[in-house]
Amino acid sequence: MAEAGQIALTVVMGVFLVGVAAFLTRLEDWRSYAPLSTGGSGYVGEQTGQAHTEKPAGIVRWLTTVDHKDIGILYGIYSLTAFAWGGIAVLLMRAELAAPAENFIGANFYNALLTTHGITMLFLFGTPIIAAFGNYFVPLLIGADDMAFPRINAIAFWLLPPAAVLIWAGFPLASLTGNIDPAQTAWTMYTPLSVEQTNPGVDLMLLGLHLSGVSATMGAINFIATIFTERGDDVGWENLDIFSWTMLTQSGLILFSFPLLGSALVMLLMDRNFATTFFATEGGGPILWQHLFWFFGHPEVYILVLPPMGLVSLILPRFAGRKLFGFKFVVYSTLAIGVLSFGVWAHHMFATGIDPRIRASFMAVSLAIAVPSAVKTFNWITTMWNGRLRLTAPMLFSIGFVQNFIIGGVTGVFLASIPVDLVLHDTYYVVGHFHFIVMGAIAMAGFAGIYYWFPLFTGRMYQRTLAKWHFWLSMIGSNVTFFAMILLGYGGMPRRYATYVFSNAELVSMFTNLHVIATVGAFIMGFGQLIFVYNLVTSWLEGPRVRSGDPWDLEDDGLKTKEWAWFERKRESAVTVADGGEEVATDGGEPTDDE
């Protein structure tokens, strides 16, 4: 009966999603918003006679838009919402861990939060926030009118909200139905645990993950086609900007890794619902899941970190007053990381008993991939050396990225060594290392990008003092939290535990003190993000309007890039349309200060 219920629920969800898609296609004629198919300097829709001035107003515009800038904003709002959900989940977990025994949420709810926190931050925040920057700025940076496939671009985004609903559905359904709970498999979904849990919430989560993977793959195809075919006449491979290089490499990684994850998820769903034996002992075995998952999972780390590296490589030189040192070597190191990332997945499996000769080869490649990362780090440092540094919020977050990336990278090198990994595997050391990269580095680069381009997509300036408070609280909180995790790992504290009541009272006391420190750091970070949201919203609505198309004075150093030239043209050609919306001839932006 339980299996029949799960199958019926799956069918109902599929019919529902098809119905939603059919409903949306009937709202508006999407063909009226077709972009240019060839290069040019006119506004979108020039050749078809359909300009952005014909966009519908209100919610219908956002439901039917295929404009890459609108879709970039949708990605950004979506990913920041997911970031807030994941942040609240981790604050609840940290509060539970502040004392050794069960406190107020219980072990099962802790495991559910642990599972969805990891999946949310990686698939619903990390990848979409990168897509937000890519969608908005890659066409502007390369001189394209839009993405190569605008409708596919829109579809890729609209797959994500139902993915989030499916992944988070277990929490409301637990109270509404009583027999569906949120998944408690941890974000890696290791078998046999993920097969043996009969909870339908696991199936919903797997379906949501599958949708997010399809979305990422469609987006990757679009970015590759756009960068290859839509570049302006003056943009060759030799002068393609570094952010577009990293987006191109990331898209290649997605193209080869996400379909494998999708296949593994389908096999896991079949094991759960149709009694297949892909990951059963009598079939492929539980270790097969680990091989399939980590063949996707370790390139996923670089899928998440390469575009933030590109953001820092683009932004940091602008506030150092000089061009990026060793541009070609940064590009080559990006491509090297992309290739090597597919040869390191089994360093997550050193403790599974695989052949020592295989372990040694994966150790060698895992150590080797640190070299191109170090090349980037030294190039960033050299770019700042003797530069004319301006410590604006984008620059502070870029420097924060470099610092946290160094710590996260060095701690990762230790885990690439087999004997060290066998000691530290599945301890809080791994959690600290990973979070130095994901929150300490990737999120910092994301904040740098938001502050750097905030004047461009809003026409206003943020509150600089609040932005610096956001930086310092985020940096202090992240380092306090993650260093405490590193020390917990050295002490032997296992990860994924909701309680830590052991017979050794001295060990429990040490763990408690470090967990309290980590919890305090997490709440400091959380307070910093409240300041960020307040600054973002109030500045977007009421912030002072920028008075120049070059608000960062980049032209003085010869570092003004194409998107700022586009912004300057937008300001000069702004008009107010008859229906009261704010549009311009080139893209649909804001009126000028005089208007």
N, C-alpha and C positions, 0 to 999 in steps of 0.2 A: 504493500500500500504506500509506503513511504517513497519507494522508487517511482511509482505511478504518479504520486503527487508532484515529485520533482520534475518529471517529464512534462506533466500538464502545465506546471508553472513556467517552464522554459518555453513551451509553445505559446502560452498566453503572452509572455513578454515579447517574443518575436513578432506576434501579430500586432501587439501594441506599437512597437517601434515602426513597423511597416505602415501602420495607420497614421502615426505622427508624421512620417516622411511624406505620405500622400497628401495629408492635410496642408503641410507647409508648401508643397508645390502648387497648391490651388490658391494660395493667398495672393500672389502677384506673378506677373509675367517676368521671370528672371532674364529673359532674352533682352529686355529693354535696358539692362544695365551692362551689356556686353562691353568689355574693354577693347582697346586697340589690339589688333593682332600683329601689327608691325610697329617698329620704333617710330618715334616722333616726339615733338615737343608740345603737342596739343593736349587738351584735356581728355579724360577717359570718355569714350563713346563718340569721339570726333568723327570717325569714318562712318558710323551708323546713324548719325543724327540724334543719338540718345546720349545726352550729357548727364553729369551728376546732378544738375539742377532739377532733373525729373525724379530724383529719389523721393519715395514717400516719406512722410514725416512720422515721428513717434516710433512705436515698437515695431511696426511693420517694416520700417527701414532696416532695423537691426536684425530682424528675422530673415530678411531676403537679400541683404547686401552681399555683393561679391567684390567690393572694393578692398584691396589688400590692407589699407590703413584701418578701415572699420573692423576687419577681421582681426588685425593685430590688437586693437583695443579690446575686442571680445575675448581673445586669448588671455590678455593681461588681466582683465577683471576676473575671468574664470580661475586663473592660476592663483591670484592673490586670495580669492575666496577659499580655494583648496588649502592654501598656505595657512590661512586663519584656522580652518578646521583641524589641520594636522598639528598646529601649534597648541590649540586648546587641548587636544588629545594628549600631547606630550606633557603639558603642565599637570594634567590629572595623574598621569603615570608617575611623574616626578614627586608629586605630593604623596602618592601611595608609597613610594620608595624612601621617603624621609624617615620612616621608622621600620624596624625589622619585620614585625608581624603584619597581618592583614589589618588595614586601617578603615577605609570607607568605601572602596570600590570593589574589593574582592578579586580573587585570582582570575576567574573566568572573564570578568569585564576588563581586567588588565590585559589579558591575552587578546581580547577583541580589539582593544585600543592599540595594542602593539602591532597587530596585523594591519589594521587599516591606516595607522600612522605611517608605517613604512611605505605601503602601496600608494597612499595619497601623496606623500612628499616626492616620491620618485616618478610616478606615472601621471598624477593629476596636477602637480605643481612644477616639478623640475623640467620635464619635457615641454609642457605648454608655455611656461614663462619664456623659454628659449624661442618657441614658435611665435610668441608675441613680438619679440624683437625682430626675428627673421622676417615675419610677414610685413611688418610696418617698414623696416629700414632696408632690407636687401634690395628690393626694386629701386628705392631711392638712391642707394649707394652705387648701383651698377647702371643707372640711367635707363631703367625699364619703366614702361607705363603701368604694368601690373604683373602679377604672377602669371606664369605660362598657362595655367589651367585655373581660372578664377572660380568656376563652379565647384571643381574638385576641392579647391581651397576652402570654400564655404562648407562643403559636406564634411571635410576632415574636422573642422571645428565642431559642427553640430553632432558629431558622434560622441563628443566628450561629455556633454551634460548627462545623457542617459548612462554613460559609463560610470560617472560619479554616483548617480542614483542607484545603480546596481551594486556598486562596491559598498556604499553606505547603507543600503536598504535594510540590512539585518538589524540595525539599531532601532528604527521605528517599528519594524515588523515584530521584533521581540516582544514589545508591549502590546501590539495589536492582535497578534495571532497566538502567541504562547508556544508555538512549535517551530518557529523560525528564529534563529539567533544569528548575530554577526559572526563571521568566520573567525576561528581561533587557531589558525595554522601557522602563524608568523608569516612575514611577507615573502619568505622563500618557498613556502608551501611544500615543504619536504614530504615525500612519501616515506612510509605508508600512512602517516598521520592524516595527510590531506585526502587520502582515499577512504580511510576508515571512519572519518567524521560524517555521520549521516545527515547532519544539519543542512537543509537546503540553502542557507545563507552562504555556504561555501560555493555552491553552484552559481548563485547570483554574482558573487565576487569574481569568479572565473570568467563569466560572460562579460562583466564590466571590463575586466582586464583585456579580454579579447577585443572589445570595441576600441579601447584606448590604443591597442597595438595597430589595429587597422587604420585608425586616425593618424598615428605617427608615420606609418608606411606611406599613406597617401600624401601626407605633407612632405616627406622626404623625396618622393618622385617629383613633386612639384618644384621643390627647391633646386634639384639637380637640373631639371629641364629649364627652369628660369635662368639659372646662372650660365648654363651652356648656350642658350639660344636667345635670350632677351637682353644681353648686355648692349649698352650703347656703343656707337662706332669708336669712341675714344677710350673704351675700357677693354684692354687686352688682358691676357693672363698675367703679363708681367707687371701690370699696375692695378690688378684686382685687389680691393681692400682686404685686410687681414680677417675682418669679421666674416665676410663672404667666403673666404677660404675655409674657415673653421665650420661654417654652416654647410658647405659642400662636403667636407670630410665627414661631418656628423651624419649627413643624409646618406652617404654611402654606407656608414656603419649600420644605420637603421635598416637600410634595404637588405642587408645580409643577416641581421640578427633578430629583428622583430618577427619576421615570418616563422623563424624557428620557435620562438616563444609561443606564437599562435598555434603552431602544430602541437607543441607539448601540452598546451592548455586543452586542446581538443582531445588529445589522448587521455589526459587526466579526467576530463568530463566523461569520456567513454568508460574508463575504469570505474568511475563513481556510479554511473547510471545504467551501463549496459554489460557489466560483468566481464569486460575485456581484461587482459592481463599484461598491459604494456609495462606497468611498474610493479607487478606482483612478483613474488619470489619465483614462481613457476614460469614467469614470462621474462620480460626484460630485466626485472630486478629494480629495487629502490634506488640503486646508484645511477641507473639510467636517467632518472629525473634530474639528479644533480648535474650530470654531464650536459643534458639539454638545457637546463635552466642557466647554468653558469657560462655555457657557450654564448648565451644571450647576455647573461648578467654582468660579465666583466666588460665587454664592449659597452654595455649600458653606462658604466661609470664614465667612460670617455665620451659617450653620447651626451652625457650631462655636463662634463667639464670642458670639453673643447670649445663650444661657443662662448662660455664665460671667459676662457682664456683669450678668445678673439676680442671680446668686449674690452678686456683690460688692455690688450695690445693696441686697441684703437683709441681708448680714452686716456690712458696714462701719458702717452707722448704729448697730448694736447695741453696738459697742465704741467709738463716738464719743459715746454718751450722748444722741443726738438723732435725730429723724426725718430721713429722706432729704430733702435740700433739692431743691425743684422736682420733686416726684414726677410731676406731670402731664407736665412737659417730658421727663422720662426716658421715660415711656410713649410720648409722641408721637415722640421720637427713635428709639425701638425700631421703631415702625411705619414711620417714614420710611426707616430702614435696610432694612427688609424690602422696601419698594417699590423703592427705588433700586438694590438689589443686582442686580436683573435687567437693569439698563441699563449695566453696566460691563464685561461679559465680554471685549470685544474689546481692552481695554487689555493683555491678555496677548498680543495679536497685532499690536502696532504694527510689529514688524519683518518682518511677512509680506508687505508690499507692498499692503495694502488701500488703498482710495481715501482720500486725505488728508482729504476732507470728512467721511468716516465716522470717521476717526481723531480728528478734532477734536471731534466730538460725544461720543465715548466719553471723551475726555480731560476734557471739561466735566463729565460726570456723575461720573466718577471723582474729580474734585476736589470736587464738591458733596457726595458721600457722606461726606467727612471732617467736614462740619459737624455732623450729628447725633451722630457719635462724639465730637466735641469738646464738645458739649452735655453728654453723659454725664460726660466727664472733669472738666469744671468743676463739675458737680453733686457729684461724689464729693469733690473738693478742698474745696468750700464746706461740705459736710457735716462734714468733719473740722475746718474752721476754727473755732477757739475752742471745740472740743468737749472732752469729758472722755475723752481717748483711753486705752484699756486695751490695751497691746501684748501681747495673747494671740497664740497661733499663728494662729488664724483671721484676726485683724486684721493681723498681719504679712504673711501671704500675700495678703490683700486689697490692702494698700498696695503689695506687690511687683507684683501684677497691674497696678495703676494706673501704676506707673513703667515697667514693660516695655511696657504697651500704648501709652503715650505715645511711647516710642522706636520701637516697631514701626509705629505710625500715622504718625509724622512721616517715617520712611524710606519708607513707602508713598506718601506724597504726592509725593515726588520721582519715583517710578516712574510716577505718573499723568501726568507731563509728557512729551510725545512726544519732544522732543530729548534729555532726560535718559535716558529709557527706552532709546532707540536705542543709547546708550553703555553702559548698565549691563545691558541685557537678557542673560539667560543667563549672568550672572557670579555670583560668590559674594555679591554685594550682595543679590541677590534671595533667596538662601538665608538670609542673616542676617536680612533684613527679615521673611521668612515665619516663621522660627523664633522671633523675638522675640514674634510673635503666638501661634504654636501652643504652643511649650513655655514661653516666657517669660511669657505671659499666661494662656492657656487652662488649662494644667496648674496654674499657681499658684492660679487660682480653684477648680479641682477640689480641690486640697489644702486650701484654706480651707474648702470645704464639708464635706470629710471630717472635719476637726478640729472644726468647729463642731457638727456633728450626731453626732459619735462617741459622746458620752454618751447620746444619744437611742436609737440603734439597738443599742448594746451594754449600756447601763446602767452603764458604767464610764468612768473618765477615763484619757486617755493620759498618758504621761510628758512633762511640759511642757518640761523641759530638752532632751530628745531632739528634740521637735518644733521647738524654736527652732534647734537645730543643723541640722535638716533644712532649715529656711527659709534660713539663712545660706549653707549649702553650695550649695543650689539657686540662690539669687540670684547669689552670686559666680560659680559655675560657668557659669550661663547668660549672664551679661554678659561674662565673659571670652571664652567661645566665640563668641558671636554678634557682639560687637564686632570680634573678629579676622576673622570672615567678612565683615563690612562693609568692613574695610580691604583684605582680599583682593579684594573686588569692585572697589574703587577702583583697585587695581593691575592689574585686567584678568584675574584668574584665572577661567577658565571653570568652570561647575558641571558635575557628573556626570563628572568626569575622575578615573580611578584613579591616574594618574601625572601629573607635570608636569615632565618633563625637556625643557627648551628650550635653544636655543643661547645665550641671554642668561644668563650665569652669575650676574650681579648680581640679575636678576629671580628666578631660581630660589632664590637665597639668601634673598631677601626673602619669597618664598612659603613656603619651608621654615620660617623663623622664625615666621611667622604661623600656619601649620598646626600647629606644635608647641604654640604658645600655645592654639589652639583645642582641640587634643587634651587638653592638661592640664586646661582648663576642663571638657571633656566628662567626664573621669574624676572631677573634683571633684563634678560633678552626679551621676554614677553612684554615688559613695560616699554622697552625701546620700540617694539613693533606697534604698540598703541600710539606712540608719538608719530611714527611713520604714517599710519593711517590718517590720523588727525591732520598732519601736515599736508598729505596728498589731497585729501578731500577739500579742506578749507582753501588751500592754494589754488586748486583747480577752479573753485567757484569764485573766490574773492582775491586771489593773489594779484600783485601788481603786474600789469601787462608789460611784456618786454618791448623795449623801444628800438630794437635793432634786429636785423636778420642775422646778426653775428653776436649773440649775447655773451659768448665766452671769449670774444676778441681773438679768434683763431687766425684771422687773416693777417694779423701783425706778424705771426711766425710762419706764414705760408702753410698752415695746417688745416685750412678750411676745406671740408669734404663736400661731396655732392649734395648730401641731404640738407646741409645748411644753405647752400645756394638755392635749392628748391624752396626752402622755407622763406628765403628772402624774396623770391619771385611770388610766392603765395601772399606774402604781406602786401606786396606792391599791387597785386591784381585782385585783392579781395573785394567782393560785392555782396550785398544783401539781397536774397531772392524774395520774390513776392509773397510766398507763404509764411514768411517770418523766420525760416530756417537760415542758418549761417552757412553760406557756400562761397566757393571761389571758382574761377574758371578752370583751374588746374586740378582741384581735388575735392572741394567741398569743405574748406576750412573756415576760419573765423574772419569777421570784418576787421578793418584796420582800426587804429586808435581813434582817428578822426570820426569814423562812422559810429 
